[in-house]
Amino acid sequence: MHILTTTSASLDDLAEPIDLRQTPADVVALSFTDSDLAGLAAAWKADAARLPSMRLAALRDLRHPMSVDLWIDSVARHAKVVLVRILGGYDWWRYGSDQLAAVARERGIKLALLPGESHDEDQRLIEASTLPRAELDALLGYFREGGPANMSALVQRLARLAGSDTAVAEPVSVPKAGYYQPGIGVVAKSVFLNVGDPSHLPLSGRREGGVAELNIDSVGAPVIPILFYRSMLLAADVAPIDALADALRSQGMTPMPIFVSSLKDPVSLAFVETAITSLNPSAIVTATAFASGAEPGAETLFDRAGVPVFQVIVATTRREVWEKNQRGLAPADLAMHVVLPELDGRILAGAISFKGEIDADPALAFRAFANRPETDRVAQVAARVAAIIRLQRTERAERKLAILIPDYPSAPGRTGYAVGLDVPSSVLAMLQDLKEQGYAVDGIPQSPRGLLDVLEVGGPGLTLQEYLAFSAALPEGARDTVEAAWGRANDKAHVNAPPSVLPTGRNLFTSDPRTMPTSTAYDLGQAAAEEVVRSYMQSHGDWPRSLVIDLWGSASLRTGGEEIAQGLALMGCRPQWDAATGRVTGIEVMPPAALGRPRVDVTWRISGLFRDMFPTQIALIGAAASAVAGRDEDDSENPLAAAARAQGKIGPRIFGTSPGTYGAGVEELLSRGEWSAREEIGRAYLEATSHAYGGADGEAISAPGVFEGRIADADLLVHTGDDPGRDILEGSADVAFIGGFSAALAALGRNADVIVLDTTDPKKPRPRSVGEAVSRVVRARAVNPRFIAGQMRHGPRGASEFAETVDRLVGFAETTHAISGALIEAVHDAYIGDAEVRAFLLRENPAAAKVIAERFLAARRRGLWHPLRNSIDDDLTALIAEAQASEVAA
C-alpha cells in the first residue's frame, strides 16, 4: 500500500483506444482541426511527386494513451520530421507531447509542437520540441496566416527539414478579417444584389491588397452580416456560408459574409464594429463559437449592434454521430456553439452543417472531413431571420404579440406563479409599456386580480374535430413528435407534460463549462464537503462511508461547479487545470495521509439539465471514480476500492432519468395526491432514476435497479441550496428530490441522514437536517408578519405564494416524516387562523384558499398533524366551500 502516492487521471483516459493502422513516412503532421489537415493534404497532393512521403492524423483519434503508444511505435518513431498543432496547448495533449518528446530525443527526430490561436507562446511545447525556437516560430507563422499558398510553403519547408533540396518561401500575410463574396472570394467590400448571379457581380477593375473590389449599388433590401471564421475560408471549406448566403438572398435579404480570425482578436473586432456601423444591419447571423469574452454586465459587440443576433452552428460533429447521439451534438459543440454563445444573448438558430468525409489521397493514410450544409436547416434559418425582419417592418399598431405566462393545471391557485416574481403585475406593466410605445392594446385590467379574471374567462378555442383536422395537415414527422411529447388528442382534457425546453438569451450565468469546477469553486466546495463530514462525525461518532449528492445544472452554472467540487473533495480528488486557460483537463487523487480521513464513496444523482449541459463534467466525475476505485488502499480508507474489489468491477456512480426526461419522477404523483403510503413515492423515485451515465461523452446506459443499491448503502443524502433568492419551500424541485430520496429509503427499509447544505454564504457552509432546514424557513419567512403583509400587497400573486408554501411544507411532511406538526400548525394559524389573511385569500385567489385548505386536510388525514382544536376539520371544510362559491361568483 502506498499511502503517500498521488495519482492522476486525464479525461483522455476515458476515450476508446484507436489503432490508426498507418504505415511510416518521412514527414508526419497532426492537428485537432480538420482545416489544418485538409490544407496540408491539398498542398502535398499538388506536388506529391517531388515531396517526401507524408502521413496526416487527427488528434481527436489519439486521445487515449494506448492510441498514442500504438501510433508512436508504428509511425512517429520512424519519421524524420513530426509536426503537431495542439489548439489547447500542452495540457490538452500532455501524454502525447511527453511521449513524442522522449522518442524524438532518443531517435534524433525533428519535432515541432505548436500551439493554436489562443496561445501566443507555450513554453512547455517549446521545451518539448527539438527544433530551435526560430524554426518553431516560422512553422507556426504558416498556420497563423493560413490559406493554400502558405500551406504549400509549409509543406515545402517540412520537406527541407526531412532532407529534400526544396526552396522555401516565408509566410504570406492574409487579412485577419474582411468581406467574403461566394463565387469570388475575399473582396474589399461585399454586397449581394437582389438580382442576377452573385458570381457575376460587376467588378470595378481595381484590386486592393490582392483582392477584387466590387462596385457598391444602393440596395434597399435588409442587410444581414454573416460572421464566420477565417480558418474556414483559408481551408476552402465555406459551403455552409455559401448556402446560407444564397438562402438569405432568396428570402429578399442582402447577406454580407464577413470572416474573422476571432471575435476576441482586436483587429477582427475593430473590422466588424466598423462594418456593422456602416452597414446598419437588420439582424446578424454568426457562426463563430464561444462567448464574446466581455466581463459580466459589460457591453459586447452585439449589444452595441442593437439588433437580433442568430447563432448558427457549423458543427464539428459528424452527421452520422449526431443522428445516433443521445444529445445530438458532441460535447465540444454543445459548449462552443450552444452554452457559451448563450451568455452573449444570441438566439440559437440551430445547426446548418455537419462534418462529412471527403476524398483524400490514400498515400496520406488520412480520412479528410469537410463541412456539409444541411439544406433544410439552412432554409429554416433564413425563413426565421426573414420572419423577424417582417416583424421589424410591421407598424407597431399592426403587430400581433402574445405574452405567455406560467400556469400549472396540477397546482391550482398558482396561475402566473414564478419563484421570486410577481408575474401578473409584470404583465400589466408590460401592457402599459407596449401601449405607450404605439402597440394596439385595449382594455388593460386595473389590477392583477382583474387580469386573472379575464384570462380565466377564456375565449374561442378549437373543438377536438377541428384540432384533429389541423393536425392532419402537419408533416407526419412533426405530428409524431408532438404526440410523442404530449400524447394523442382524445378528449383534450389532459395531456402528459412535455420535455423541458432550454431557453436562450442570457438566461444562464456566466460560467465556461470547460473550466468547471473552477479553482475558486473547488476551494469553496472542499470547505463545504469537510463541513458535511465533520457534522456527520459529531452526530454519529464515525466518518460517512457512502453518500448521495443531488447535482443540478442551474446551481452548477451559478457557482462555477461548487457542488461538483464537493463530491470530488469527499472522494479525495481535485481537478487539474490548464494554467493558461483555466480549463479542466483531468483529476488528481490525493493520498489518504493528505486527507486526514477516509475517502467517501460518492454517488451522484444528476438532474436532466445537468445531463444535457455538462457531459464533460460527467466524464470528469467518472474518471475520478475509476481512479479512486483502482487504488491499492485499505478497505477502511477507500470504500469505493473495497466495493470494486469485492464485485470484481467498478459499478456506476452517476445516475439520472432517461435521456429527454426531467425531474425526480415523483412530481406528478405528489401533485395528484393519489397515493396511500410514501413507499409508493419512493418506488416512483427509484424507477425514474433508471439510467447510469459515464464514458468520455457522458452517455446514458439503461441500468434499472442499480441506483436502488447505491441508496441502500448510503449513509446520507446531500442536497445543496446555493441561491439566496429562494428557499426549499419555493418550487417543486426541492421537495421532489429530497422527498423522493427519503421515501425511497422508506421503501427499502433503510435509514440515512438527509442533509440540506446551505451554501448561500459560500464562506460559511451550514449542513442542516431536513427538519431543521424547513423549520428555519417557516420561522424566518413563512409565518413572519412582515412577509405576510408584503405578500398581501401583491394580491393574487401573494395568495399563490401562501399556497406554494403550504403545498411544499405538507409535501415535505408526507415524504420525509421529519416535519413537526407544530410547524404545520404555525402556518395554519398564520394563514387560515388569521381572519384578515383568510379574507384576503378568498377575495384575491379563491383557488389558492381552496388548495391551502385541502393540503392541511391531507396532513390531517395522513396523520402528520394533530391539532388540539377539534373544530379544525370543520373549519377547513367550510373554507373549501366558501372558496368554491367565490370561484363560481367570479
Disulfide bonds with the S-S distance in Angstrom:
none
